[in-house]
Amino acid sequence: MIDRENLRSGMETLVAIGPKLTGTDGQRAFIKYLKDEIAAMGLPLYSDPFYFKNWERTNAALSLIGDDGEESPVHVSSAHPYSGETPDEGVTAKLLYLSGVDKAIRAEGRILVMKIEDLGKIPSELAFDKRGAYPEDTVMPAFYNGPVATAMVRCLAEGALRLLKPAGAVFVWDGIPDAAVEGQWMPFIQEYLGLPVLWVGPTEGARVIAAAKEGKSARLTLTATRDKYAFTETFYTILEGEEKGECVIVNTHTDGPNAIEENGGVALLELIRSLRDKPLRRTHIFLFTTGHFRLPVFKDIRTGGFQSASRWLQFHRNLWDGRGSHLKCVANLAVEHLGCLEWTVENGEYIGTGKPDVEMVYTGNRYMDELYLETVREHRTNVRTMTLKGHNMLHFGEGQNFFTMGIPGVCLVPGPYYLCVESPTMEYEKFDLDLMAEQTETFLRLIEKLEAADSAVFGKSEGYSFVFANSVSGGEGFRPGHFMRKLARAVRPNDAPPPDDSDQEE
């Protein structure tokens, strides 16, 4: 059984350490804690050290300059990571509200102001394809939205801003309450931008946009340290099985800005404690990767790219690919973001509902899906879980590369609004220890069931589904006619009648 107090102790240590962004003192302290706990169990440790160019913010500020030269401070909700830097005194320039291509020709030397609108009208079936759910009435939002999704999608082409040669940029969140965007460490999947960018919430953003339209100037400050040889590491431990040749890989990552992202390492410690003295049929590898929050540097396209586990997979093919005398990985269990409580936006207000956040769980094939849902039904009391297929090349979390390489898995990766928030509280007030204990026990039971089964029944991952998807919101699935009607509902004027939803030939 899972020891709840071990989980509590681990989470308290994680919170005391503070943010654990890639290559920072916080991440190195968390890695040391995890490794010390594993070493105290008498288990071997293996490490892949890395040195990379790290960027760490030291100061972020914005002020509007009046006609009299007086500066009026603007609250900055966060700084765009790995965007760029200014001198210590900042840069002072005229604001330019970039609302159309025609304005871009005047961008050189200006501080650009841009709205980043919430993805409130993108059907969720573009990103997700449902397999199952428990309870059966569990649903996800009908539209793919929120700060994480918005920043990832809206900022994909932001590198083009450098071509305009601005002095800096201010991104204004639009359509998401101030409280929900505060501290968002986003986006984190881009290359170094080479342009200092600050985020502001919608309330302060209205002031900035008004000043830009009036031709006002501003001072933007974003300073950061850049360490060319920042140290970080991926590490793993191995519990040897009695039968040689097959292994199960259980993985997570160690970097993140708060207590939720990432606490998978605490759960893996407890799984190791629960299994270390038990006879195991298969070898179990517990993998703790680094680089999830610096993916442009740490992903390896030779093993699928996408996530930081891809680099470990490339370096250690002897531990998973099954060729010759190599171990064959027959299943993967990825564990991330445990204990999430639901916080959502209702009537323009960011609130906690008191319910567990809907667990997004990617299952690699039908067998893994049925095994997971069966396990959840047997013992969970506090659960809202939805199982998903990898869809349209999307499969969030560090299980993606195993899925891409054909390894069947069960990958827990909830995505609450606050997943990437850096805050003084570490978002610990949005965490539920009992929920984390139940989730961790689910994975312990999955390991035990996999141990009792022959690997021939595990199969391979089924690969991505494309275009067509089962609905995650309790409505119709993704078919061309249905999708167009759903999109019409999203974009119609408030006073327009709803479109006809009667069945028609596609």
Steps between C-alpha positions, in 0.01 A plus 500: 500500500604858441625684810311828504743658750795431270316691229426785740865522606615499138256772402601718796863466393410589141309811611784609730746478210290734285491519118705233323549639150752321280860548607421720802609457861144393581499215253845384608382498864194294409710254302738465795207427732365231266840339450577504873170324573571233239858453621370456856301201371825339388414521131735584211488840333594582143539855371516683167654843571424795273632853461294751308436873455261601776293821524370610839302822555626744761270801449185575302327842499292724280396864537305742284649845444268801518527825309674651802761225503360334813496121499195301603580136592309218330459168680679227304333161530813312387801512272519297182768234573805493274372806314782752534652767724526874531773705668456540878332837444260347247408635156286807443306530176164589349229237525346352186174304523552225244143432390565440132770432243490863388640608839802270471686735268531748790622244755874563489624645827150494658361299790235283340170440679303193395183332624526124556140381484379194690445195281137489607361401161725212397309168522673266744477216246784664305730403789330208676339168402314327783537130580303475825418665832423428864250597623344467157352850510847660537556764234763750395423854371344511155761752389876479538593804706681640805841665543717195428326411174471865397868581546614180329285558191490879470876541541614236252603760241629765740856460368392706200474805727878531498489577129312821584795616716297629797659605830276262696146371525208482741257210466156575643288204612149537361191305607656340811466660847800670660517241779528212252795649309705623795845340503452286187848381394401481135571402231788262568532302177662767279861569412673804649303794361757779514233757587397606855129422552278561802149371569228713661147406602190639329436775757848652481512411132211737429713786638794400281288469186338840564844658546622342178201635307576845641861481379649483849840362594595239758799357679535120479750317720582132480835391638625145527811295564622281217717210610673330206587196711200445726503147641205265512456124476269216412529202732345160549503195723433136421313229689621173348242239402536126527428445130755663274420674175191709575454825688237752598605868504332734750589863432446864589704822482657707777463860379206737540393831656272377781389214725282340233741536208686282580424271797520170315841436657342483847252239374777296336691491829200342668456247219865403538461461878196280448672271249867484602464200733252308285603235248441645155446302185628774270770761543354841589681820404400818683599796285522866609573720197608862480427759232121494484510878553775548241377266228673668202832394652409162646273326250656255254331455162660156452265356760194705416596842634215671685600431864816484711478119533596480132862579586519220760344260249766588245787465748382170650356285225644195676243551775186496285518422127519118527762460228748218545586476869329830585218517750156530343267756658155341494313778679542860610335678792543880503403683819461880507299776672344309789244633749353775279183669619279662240515876454300648219351821365129555568327826413836666454631394842786257567378262772569163657216248479630267772484206257801308365615632166411273210790261457622480142639148462647385170466126449703349218249238389176328593665253740673775699182705502287219641768413757520857624124559519449165675760596758342840558154348548632256758634745756463868412254710703603850392540493125406664171711332237489495122712275281626628167666392179795688359328726247614723213863450612413625851567287807582721796756399760818298528335177386475629144834369376434149628164513321672623183751215516220242516510428874150466655445710807283672755594865538348728765529866400226733636514854363347749746500875437776549757733229370774743396454772762798625699367639829608556863263223616627251240125452426492260797154626598371333182647161594323202665716240678228235514451529125874460441503190723216341302668579169831356619328184623333462160843479338624255763202275421564539128857381551375197694246413227758535226732274697232231513431511124693367205647781290355347183162649594642852551526564127649818355388860510235557236645822366328834455146549384448777246216744429209290625462478878259388769368796694657579837222743593207261495374614162536378148831374371714673244349457154515775237133601520486481879820699530373780277180529705702506822725771359193697391363489854830636627531797266138606449391840642340486843156590364506253210288182511695175540568303182287197418653198674271244339669205337591562140695306243866582528 
